């Protein structure tokens, strides 16, 4: 069995640094929708050209080149629209660079795995730490060919990265590939074209503190009036002064509406984005702004009322409440979600599950939730798990990143701290030490429930394993309460109970125990039989009988 890896210390996750809320633009007229389409299409074309220029510059990008691009865009839009477009191009190029680096690391991991397995004899069994050799010569040959393919891809990606070349698709690579599989996507050419054009539109603007209502390009007044600064070629469509267009819709933000109103009342920066949902044929407005991160509280203060351990699974969250001593209390809870369907549906399912979890934590009075700091980036490759497609699909479906981001954001509003713990061995050790003891005639504990207990105990600083089990009956203390938990500061809390020498334990011979000399102090007719052998004194009749017998003899 291999050595256990070093465990990372639990820590309180930092809160969110930004807020995004959206609402629907209702009661738009046909003229309003047409103006929004024209603005989005015009600015989208400019954004595509600017992104192409930014990608062409690569690593040689300078501030002077950025200024030239911005001046060219200002002539066909406005200075503020030009600033928003160039900033979006920079952000998209940087995101592509990060994705390129992640892809290179994934290729390197796959090459290492294949090379190692090819060096092993065919049919050699693997271990839990690493896979063994390939099953047959045919599979070995196929993987040898794949190794050359991956090496060629890695060489090309490294060359692109050194040259500063990135590959970006405005509108999304997935949607672009869907064009070749319309039957599988259940789309017609017209529907796909409408969705493709909507994704490539550009109608977003960053805010600026000190300006009226925090944004001069897309402005929303306190009463919900939306005003858009039209680009230069479309100013003839303006229905308000200074080349602005005001649609008939009035918006409100049900979620964080008061916080948004406080910001625009003091002219603090708020960014807006207008986008079109082609499936529902609806227009939406998203408002976002930055917030200072909430100061994290100390770990001991967060655990003052216990903790709720949460085990993340592909279709549900398994949770169990633990008291301050690390003992599971009450019954486990499960919060199910369905991750099939569209991205909006999956995101809504995660939010609803987390909402129920936070409501339960608030009702219990717990101020901390412990989750695993999961990252399956290296576990999703088919090179590591080979034919285990079901397992790879399982871990790929776990919403680790989305769930962590949503949980920290939602828990920040309820005053509940999120504690991230090392995920190593939580499922295995939880099932080993807690699954069977927590089962009863009315409750069947699963591995996921036991893992939730292990996660909560690790967050509290306790070891996952339970106390030493008591000895069987008729030995020592008759299966006493040796599994009762002790506080973290108590010395020797994980050790066995000290052995007290004495006759009851049969660990010392008779008459030599620590308390053997104190038996005379007890108000009894004689010493106890356990300490020394003794003979009952004969009665007078017995003594006379004995003498008579001796005389007769």
C-alpha positions as CSV (number, residue, x, y, z in Angstrom):
1,X,0.0,0.0,0.0
2,X,1.4,3.4,-1.0
3,X,2.1,6.2,1.4
4,X,-0.7,8.6,2.1
5,X,-0.3,12.1,0.7
6,X,0.0,15.1,2.9
7,X,-3.3,16.6,3.8
8,X,-4.0,20.3,3.3
9,X,-5.3,22.3,6.2
10,X,-9.0,23.4,6.0
11,X,-9.6,27.1,5.4
12,X,-12.6,29.5,5.3
13,X,-13.3,30.3,1.6
14,X,-13.3,34.0,0.7
15,X,-16.5,35.6,-0.3
16,X,-17.5,36.9,-3.7
17,X,-16.0,40.1,-5.2
18,X,-18.8,40.8,-7.7
19,X,-22.5,40.8,-8.1
20,X,-24.6,40.1,-11.3
21,X,-28.4,40.3,-11.4
22,X,-30.6,40.2,-14.5
23,X,-34.2,41.1,-15.4
24,X,-36.4,40.9,-18.4
25,X,-37.1,43.8,-20.8
26,X,-40.9,43.6,-21.0
27,X,-43.4,45.4,-23.2
28,X,-40.9,46.1,-26.0
29,X,-42.4,47.3,-29.2
30,X,-41.4,45.9,-32.6
31,X,-39.5,49.2,-33.2
32,X,-37.6,48.8,-29.9
33,X,-36.6,45.3,-30.8
34,X,-35.5,46.3,-34.3
35,X,-33.3,49.1,-32.8
36,X,-31.7,46.6,-30.4
37,X,-31.0,44.2,-33.2
38,X,-29.3,46.9,-35.3
39,X,-27.2,48.2,-32.4
40,X,-26.1,44.6,-31.4
41,X,-25.3,43.6,-35.0
42,X,-23.3,46.8,-35.7
43,X,-21.3,46.7,-32.5
44,X,-20.8,42.9,-32.9
45,X,-19.2,43.4,-36.3
46,X,-16.9,46.0,-34.8
47,X,-16.0,43.6,-32.0
48,X,-15.2,40.8,-34.4
49,X,-12.8,43.0,-36.3
50,X,-11.2,44.3,-33.2
51,X,-10.7,40.8,-31.8
52,X,-9.1,39.8,-35.0
53,X,-6.7,42.7,-34.7
54,X,-5.9,41.9,-31.1
55,X,-5.2,38.2,-32.0
56,X,-3.0,39.3,-34.9
57,X,-0.8,41.4,-32.5
58,X,-0.3,38.5,-30.2
59,X,2.6,39.0,-27.7
60,X,3.6,42.2,-29.5
61,X,0.6,44.2,-28.2
62,X,1.5,47.6,-26.9
63,X,-0.4,50.6,-25.4
64,X,0.1,52.5,-28.6
65,X,-1.4,49.8,-30.7
66,X,-4.4,49.7,-28.4
67,X,-4.8,53.5,-28.7
68,X,-4.8,53.2,-32.5
69,X,-7.5,50.5,-32.4
70,X,-9.6,52.6,-30.1
71,X,-9.4,55.7,-32.3
72,X,-10.5,53.7,-35.3
73,X,-13.5,52.3,-33.4
74,X,-14.5,55.7,-32.0
75,X,-15.1,57.1,-35.5
76,X,-17.7,54.4,-36.3
77,X,-19.3,54.2,-32.8
78,X,-18.4,56.4,-29.9
79,X,-15.5,56.7,-27.5
80,X,-17.3,54.8,-24.8
81,X,-18.4,52.0,-27.1
82,X,-14.8,51.8,-28.4
83,X,-13.5,51.4,-24.9
84,X,-15.9,48.7,-24.1
85,X,-15.1,46.8,-27.3
86,X,-11.3,46.9,-26.9
87,X,-11.5,45.9,-23.2
88,X,-13.7,42.9,-24.2
89,X,-11.2,41.9,-26.8
90,X,-8.3,42.0,-24.3
91,X,-10.3,39.9,-21.8
92,X,-11.2,37.3,-24.5
93,X,-7.6,37.0,-25.7
94,X,-6.4,36.5,-22.1
95,X,-9.1,33.9,-21.5
96,X,-8.0,32.0,-24.6
97,X,-4.4,32.1,-23.4
98,X,-5.4,30.5,-20.1
99,X,-7.4,27.9,-21.9
100,X,-4.4,27.2,-24.2
101,X,-2.2,26.6,-21.2
102,X,-4.7,24.2,-19.6
103,X,-4.9,22.3,-22.9
104,X,-1.1,21.9,-23.0
105,X,-1.1,20.6,-19.4
106,X,-3.8,18.1,-20.3
107,X,-1.9,16.9,-23.3
108,X,1.3,16.5,-21.2
109,X,-0.6,14.5,-18.6
110,X,-2.0,12.2,-21.3
111,X,1.4,11.6,-22.9
112,X,2.9,10.7,-19.5
113,X,0.2,8.2,-18.8
114,X,0.4,6.5,-22.2
115,X,4.1,6.4,-22.2
116,X,4.2,4.8,-18.8
117,X,1.6,2.2,-19.7
118,X,3.3,1.4,-22.9
119,X,6.5,0.6,-21.0
120,X,4.8,-2.0,-18.9
121,X,4.2,-5.6,-20.0
122,X,1.0,-6.3,-21.7
123,X,-1.6,-7.6,-19.3
124,X,0.1,-6.4,-16.1
125,X,-2.4,-5.4,-13.5
126,X,-2.4,-1.9,-12.1
127,X,-2.9,-0.5,-8.6
128,X,-5.1,2.1,-7.0
129,X,-2.4,4.7,-7.5
130,X,-1.6,4.1,-11.2
131,X,-3.1,1.9,-14.1
132,X,-1.2,-1.1,-15.3
133,X,-0.3,-2.3,-18.8
134,X,-2.7,-2.5,-21.7
135,X,-4.9,-5.6,-22.0
136,X,-3.8,-6.8,-25.4
137,X,-1.3,-6.2,-28.1
138,X,-4.0,-4.6,-30.3
139,X,-4.8,-2.0,-27.6
140,X,-1.1,-1.5,-27.1
141,X,-0.6,-0.8,-30.8
142,X,-3.6,1.6,-30.9
143,X,-2.3,3.6,-27.9
144,X,1.2,3.8,-29.4
145,X,-0.3,5.5,-32.5
146,X,-2.3,7.8,-30.2
147,X,0.9,8.7,-28.4
148,X,2.3,10.1,-31.6
149,X,-0.9,12.0,-32.3
150,X,-0.8,13.7,-28.9
151,X,2.9,14.5,-29.3
152,X,2.2,16.3,-32.6
153,X,-0.7,18.2,-31.0
154,X,1.5,19.2,-28.1
155,X,4.2,20.4,-30.3
156,X,1.7,22.5,-32.3
157,X,0.2,24.0,-29.2
158,X,3.6,24.9,-27.7
159,X,4.6,26.6,-30.9
160,X,1.4,28.6,-30.9
161,X,1.9,29.6,-27.3
162,X,5.4,30.7,-27.9
163,X,4.3,32.8,-30.9
164,X,1.3,34.2,-29.0
165,X,-1.3,32.6,-31.4
166,X,-4.7,31.8,-29.9
167,X,-7.8,30.4,-31.5
168,X,-11.0,32.2,-30.6
169,X,-14.5,31.8,-32.0
170,X,-16.9,34.6,-31.3
171,X,-20.3,33.0,-30.6
172,X,-18.7,29.8,-29.2
173,X,-17.0,26.8,-30.7
174,X,-19.7,24.5,-29.6
175,X,-22.4,26.4,-31.4
176,X,-20.2,26.7,-34.5
177,X,-19.8,22.9,-34.6
178,X,-23.5,22.4,-34.1
179,X,-24.0,23.8,-37.6
180,X,-22.7,20.4,-38.9
181,X,-25.1,18.4,-36.7
182,X,-28.4,20.2,-36.9
183,X,-30.4,16.9,-36.8
184,X,-28.8,15.8,-33.6
185,X,-29.4,19.3,-32.1
186,X,-33.0,19.4,-33.4
187,X,-32.5,22.7,-35.1
188,X,-33.2,24.1,-38.5
189,X,-30.8,26.2,-40.5
190,X,-33.0,29.3,-39.8
191,X,-33.1,28.6,-36.0
192,X,-29.3,28.0,-35.9
193,X,-28.6,31.2,-37.9
194,X,-30.8,33.2,-35.6
195,X,-29.0,31.9,-32.5
196,X,-25.6,32.3,-34.1
197,X,-26.2,35.9,-34.9
198,X,-27.6,36.7,-31.4
199,X,-24.5,35.2,-29.8
200,X,-22.2,37.4,-31.9
201,X,-24.0,40.6,-31.1
202,X,-22.3,43.1,-28.8
203,X,-24.3,45.3,-26.4
204,X,-22.5,45.7,-23.2
205,X,-20.8,48.6,-21.4
206,X,-18.7,48.9,-18.3
207,X,-19.7,51.4,-15.7
208,X,-17.8,54.5,-14.5
209,X,-18.0,56.0,-11.0
210,X,-18.9,59.7,-10.9
211,X,-21.0,59.6,-14.0
212,X,-24.8,59.9,-13.9
213,X,-26.3,56.6,-12.5
214,X,-22.9,55.0,-12.9
215,X,-22.9,54.4,-16.6
216,X,-23.0,56.8,-19.6
217,X,-23.4,54.3,-22.4
218,X,-26.3,52.1,-21.1
219,X,-28.0,54.1,-18.4
220,X,-30.8,52.9,-16.1
221,X,-32.6,55.5,-13.9
222,X,-34.0,54.8,-10.5
223,X,-37.5,54.5,-11.9
224,X,-36.4,51.8,-14.3
225,X,-36.0,53.8,-17.6
226,X,-33.4,52.3,-19.9
227,X,-31.4,54.7,-22.1
228,X,-28.8,53.6,-24.8
229,X,-26.2,55.7,-26.4
230,X,-26.5,54.9,-30.1
231,X,-23.4,54.5,-32.3
232,X,-22.7,57.2,-34.8
233,X,-24.2,55.4,-37.9
234,X,-27.4,54.8,-36.0
235,X,-28.0,58.2,-34.4
236,X,-30.9,58.9,-36.8
237,X,-32.9,56.3,-34.8
238,X,-32.6,58.3,-31.6
239,X,-35.9,59.3,-29.8
240,X,-34.2,61.2,-26.9
241,X,-31.7,64.1,-26.7
242,X,-27.9,63.6,-27.3
243,X,-28.3,60.7,-29.6
244,X,-29.9,58.3,-27.1
245,X,-32.7,55.8,-27.5
246,X,-35.2,55.0,-24.7
247,X,-37.2,51.8,-25.2
248,X,-40.7,51.5,-23.8
249,X,-39.8,48.9,-21.2
250,X,-39.3,49.7,-17.5
251,X,-37.1,47.4,-15.5
252,X,-36.9,46.3,-11.9
253,X,-34.4,44.0,-10.2
254,X,-36.2,41.8,-7.7
255,X,-33.0,40.3,-6.5
256,X,-30.6,42.8,-4.8
257,X,-32.8,45.6,-6.1
258,X,-32.1,47.8,-3.1
259,X,-28.4,47.4,-3.4
260,X,-28.5,48.3,-7.0
261,X,-30.7,51.4,-6.2
262,X,-28.2,52.5,-3.6
263,X,-25.3,52.3,-6.1
264,X,-27.0,54.3,-8.8
265,X,-28.2,56.9,-6.3
266,X,-24.6,57.7,-5.4
267,X,-23.4,57.4,-9.1
268,X,-21.2,54.4,-8.5
269,X,-20.1,52.2,-11.4
270,X,-22.6,49.6,-12.7
271,X,-22.0,47.5,-15.9
272,X,-24.9,46.5,-18.1
273,X,-25.4,43.9,-20.8
274,X,-28.4,43.5,-23.1
275,X,-28.8,40.1,-24.7
276,X,-31.5,38.2,-26.6
277,X,-32.8,34.7,-25.8
278,X,-33.7,33.3,-29.2
279,X,-35.4,30.2,-27.9
280,X,-37.9,32.2,-25.9
281,X,-37.7,35.3,-28.0
282,X,-37.1,37.5,-25.0
283,X,-34.7,40.3,-24.2
284,X,-32.8,40.5,-20.9
285,X,-30.8,43.2,-19.1
286,X,-27.9,42.1,-16.8
287,X,-26.4,44.5,-14.2
288,X,-23.1,43.8,-12.5
289,X,-20.8,45.6,-10.1
290,X,-17.9,44.9,-7.9
291,X,-18.1,44.6,-4.1
292,X,-15.4,44.5,-1.5
293,X,-14.9,40.9,-0.3
294,X,-16.4,40.1,3.1
295,X,-13.7,39.6,5.7
296,X,-13.3,35.9,6.5
297,X,-13.9,35.0,10.1
298,X,-11.5,32.7,12.1
299,X,-12.0,29.0,11.6
300,X,-12.7,28.4,15.3
301,X,-15.3,31.1,15.4
302,X,-17.1,29.6,12.4
303,X,-17.2,26.2,14.1
304,X,-18.6,27.5,17.4
305,X,-22.1,26.1,16.7
306,X,-21.0,22.9,14.9
307,X,-20.7,22.3,11.2
308,X,-22.7,20.7,8.3
309,X,-20.5,18.4,6.2
310,X,-21.6,18.2,2.5
311,X,-20.5,15.5,0.1
312,X,-20.9,16.5,-3.6
313,X,-22.2,13.9,-6.0
314,X,-23.4,13.7,-9.6
315,X,-27.1,14.0,-8.7
316,X,-27.4,15.2,-5.1
317,X,-25.7,16.8,-2.1
318,X,-25.4,14.5,1.0
319,X,-25.3,16.5,4.2
320,X,-25.1,15.7,7.9
321,X,-24.9,18.0,10.9
322,X,-22.1,17.6,13.4
323,X,-21.9,19.0,16.9
324,X,-18.8,20.8,18.3
325,X,-17.3,17.4,19.4
326,X,-17.5,15.9,15.9
327,X,-20.5,13.6,16.6
328,X,-23.2,13.4,13.9
329,X,-26.6,14.5,15.2
330,X,-30.0,14.1,13.8
331,X,-30.6,12.4,10.5
332,X,-28.8,13.0,7.2
333,X,-30.3,15.2,4.5
334,X,-30.1,14.8,0.7
335,X,-30.6,17.7,-1.7
336,X,-31.2,16.4,-5.2
337,X,-30.7,18.1,-8.6
338,X,-30.9,17.2,-12.2
339,X,-28.0,18.3,-14.4
340,X,-29.5,17.3,-17.7
341,X,-30.8,19.8,-20.2
342,X,-29.6,23.3,-21.0
343,X,-27.0,25.3,-19.1
344,X,-29.8,27.6,-17.6
345,X,-31.7,24.5,-16.3
346,X,-28.5,23.0,-14.8
347,X,-27.7,26.3,-13.1
348,X,-31.2,26.7,-11.7
349,X,-31.1,23.1,-10.3
350,X,-27.8,23.9,-8.5
351,X,-29.2,27.1,-7.1
352,X,-32.4,25.4,-5.8
353,X,-30.4,22.7,-4.1
354,X,-28.1,25.2,-2.4
355,X,-31.0,27.3,-1.3
356,X,-32.6,24.3,0.5
357,X,-29.2,23.5,2.1
358,X,-28.7,27.1,3.4
359,X,-32.3,27.2,4.7
360,X,-31.6,24.0,6.6
361,X,-28.4,25.3,8.0
362,X,-30.1,28.5,9.1
363,X,-32.9,26.5,10.9
364,X,-30.2,24.4,12.7
365,X,-28.3,27.5,13.9
366,X,-25.1,26.3,12.3
367,X,-22.7,29.0,11.0
368,X,-20.4,26.8,8.9
369,X,-20.7,24.4,5.9
370,X,-17.8,22.2,5.0
371,X,-17.3,21.1,1.4
372,X,-14.5,19.4,-0.4
373,X,-12.0,21.5,-2.4
374,X,-12.6,19.4,-5.5
375,X,-10.8,19.7,-8.9
376,X,-11.3,16.9,-11.4
377,X,-9.1,18.5,-14.1
378,X,-6.7,15.6,-14.0
379,X,-9.3,12.9,-13.5
380,X,-11.4,13.5,-16.6
381,X,-8.9,12.4,-19.2
382,X,-9.6,9.1,-20.9
383,X,-5.9,8.3,-20.8
384,X,-6.0,7.8,-17.0
385,X,-9.2,5.8,-16.7
386,X,-9.2,4.1,-20.1
387,X,-12.4,2.2,-20.8
388,X,-14.2,3.5,-17.6
389,X,-16.4,5.8,-19.7
390,X,-19.2,5.7,-17.1
391,X,-16.8,6.8,-14.3
392,X,-15.4,9.6,-16.5
393,X,-18.9,10.7,-17.4
394,X,-19.8,10.7,-13.7
395,X,-17.0,12.9,-12.5
396,X,-17.4,15.2,-15.5
397,X,-21.0,15.8,-14.5
398,X,-20.2,16.9,-11.0
399,X,-20.7,20.7,-10.8
400,X,-17.7,21.4,-8.7
401,X,-16.7,24.8,-10.0
402,X,-20.2,26.1,-10.4
403,X,-21.3,24.7,-7.0
404,X,-18.4,26.3,-5.2
405,X,-18.9,29.7,-6.8
406,X,-22.7,29.6,-6.2
407,X,-22.3,28.4,-2.6
408,X,-19.8,31.1,-1.6
409,X,-22.0,33.8,-3.1
410,X,-25.2,32.6,-1.6
411,X,-23.8,31.8,1.8
412,X,-22.3,35.3,2.0
413,X,-25.8,36.8,2.2
414,X,-26.9,34.5,5.0
415,X,-23.8,34.9,7.2
416,X,-22.7,31.3,6.9
417,X,-19.0,30.5,6.4
418,X,-17.9,28.0,3.8
419,X,-15.0,25.8,4.8
420,X,-13.0,24.0,2.1
421,X,-11.2,20.8,3.2
422,X,-8.9,18.4,1.5
423,X,-10.9,15.7,-0.4
424,X,-8.4,12.9,0.1
425,X,-9.8,9.6,1.3
426,X,-13.0,11.2,2.6
427,X,-15.3,8.7,0.9
428,X,-13.2,5.6,1.7
429,X,-12.5,6.4,5.3
430,X,-16.0,7.7,5.9
431,X,-17.4,4.4,4.7
432,X,-14.8,2.4,6.7
433,X,-15.4,4.1,10.1
434,X,-18.9,5.7,10.0
435,X,-21.2,3.9,7.6
436,X,-21.9,0.8,9.7
437,X,-22.1,2.4,13.1
438,X,-24.6,5.0,11.8
439,X,-27.0,2.4,10.4
440,X,-30.0,1.3,12.4
441,X,-33.3,-0.6,11.9
442,X,-35.0,2.6,10.6
443,X,-32.1,4.3,8.8
444,X,-29.8,3.0,6.1
445,X,-26.6,5.1,5.9
446,X,-25.0,5.4,2.5
447,X,-21.4,5.9,1.6
448,X,-22.2,9.5,0.7
449,X,-23.7,10.2,4.1
450,X,-20.7,8.7,5.8
451,X,-18.4,10.9,3.6
452,X,-20.3,14.0,4.7
453,X,-19.5,13.0,8.3
454,X,-15.8,12.6,7.4
455,X,-15.8,16.0,5.6
456,X,-17.3,17.7,8.7
457,X,-14.8,16.1,11.1
458,X,-11.9,17.1,8.9
459,X,-13.1,20.7,8.9
460,X,-13.3,20.6,12.7
461,X,-9.7,19.3,13.0
462,X,-10.7,15.9,14.2
463,X,-9.4,12.7,12.7
464,X,-11.9,10.8,10.5
465,X,-11.6,7.5,12.4
466,X,-13.7,7.0,15.5
467,X,-12.3,6.2,19.0
468,X,-10.8,2.8,19.8
469,X,-13.5,0.2,19.9
470,X,-14.2,-1.4,23.3
471,X,-13.1,-5.0,24.0
472,X,-15.6,-7.8,23.8
473,X,-17.9,-8.8,26.7
474,X,-16.4,-10.5,29.7
475,X,-13.1,-8.7,29.2
476,X,-12.0,-5.5,30.9
477,X,-15.0,-3.1,31.2
478,X,-17.7,-5.1,29.4
479,X,-17.8,-3.1,26.1
480,X,-17.8,0.3,27.8
481,X,-18.2,3.7,26.3
482,X,-14.8,3.9,24.7
483,X,-16.2,5.3,21.5
484,X,-17.5,8.5,23.1
485,X,-15.8,11.5,21.6
486,X,-13.6,13.9,23.5
487,X,-12.8,17.5,22.9
488,X,-9.9,18.4,20.6
489,X,-7.7,19.8,23.4
490,X,-8.0,16.8,25.8
491,X,-4.7,15.0,26.0
492,X,-4.8,11.3,25.0
493,X,-8.3,11.5,23.5
494,X,-7.4,9.0,20.8
495,X,-5.5,6.6,23.1
496,X,-6.9,3.4,24.7
497,X,-8.1,3.6,28.3
498,X,-5.3,3.1,30.9
499,X,-5.1,-0.3,32.4
500,X,-5.8,-0.3,36.1
501,X,-4.1,-3.3,37.7
502,X,-6.3,-5.4,39.9
503,X,-8.0,-8.8,40.3
504,X,-10.9,-7.9,38.1
505,X,-8.8,-7.4,35.1
506,X,-6.7,-10.6,35.9
507,X,-3.6,-8.7,34.9
508,X,-1.7,-9.3,38.2
509,X,-1.6,-12.3,40.4
510,X,-3.6,-12.6,43.6
511,X,-2.5,-10.4,46.5
512,X,-0.1,-8.2,44.5
513,X,-2.5,-5.6,43.2
514,X,-2.3,-1.9,43.9
515,X,-5.3,-2.0,46.3
516,X,-4.5,-5.4,47.9
517,X,-3.4,-4.0,51.2
518,X,-6.5,-1.9,51.7
519,X,-8.9,-4.8,52.1
520,X,-8.6,-4.8,55.9
521,X,-10.0,-1.4,56.1
522,X,-13.4,-2.6,54.7
523,X,-16.0,-3.6,57.3
524,X,-16.3,-7.2,56.4
525,X,-15.8,-10.4,58.3
526,X,-12.7,-11.3,56.4
527,X,-10.5,-10.7,53.5
528,X,-11.9,-11.2,50.0
529,X,-11.2,-14.4,48.3
530,X,-9.6,-12.7,45.3
531,X,-6.5,-11.7,47.3
532,X,-5.2,-14.8,49.1
533,X,-6.3,-18.3,49.8
534,X,-7.9,-18.8,53.2
535,X,-9.4,-21.6,55.3
536,X,-12.5,-21.3,57.4
537,X,-11.9,-21.7,61.2
538,X,-13.5,-25.0,62.5
539,X,-16.4,-24.9,64.9
540,X,-16.1,-26.4,68.4
541,X,-18.0,-29.5,67.4
542,X,-15.8,-30.0,64.4
543,X,-12.7,-29.5,66.6
544,X,-13.9,-32.1,69.1
545,X,-14.7,-34.6,66.4
546,X,-11.3,-34.2,65.0
547,X,-9.7,-34.9,68.4
548,X,-11.8,-37.9,69.1
549,X,-10.9,-39.4,65.8
550,X,-7.3,-38.9,66.5
551,X,-7.6,-40.6,69.9
552,X,-9.4,-43.5,68.5
553,X,-6.8,-43.9,65.8
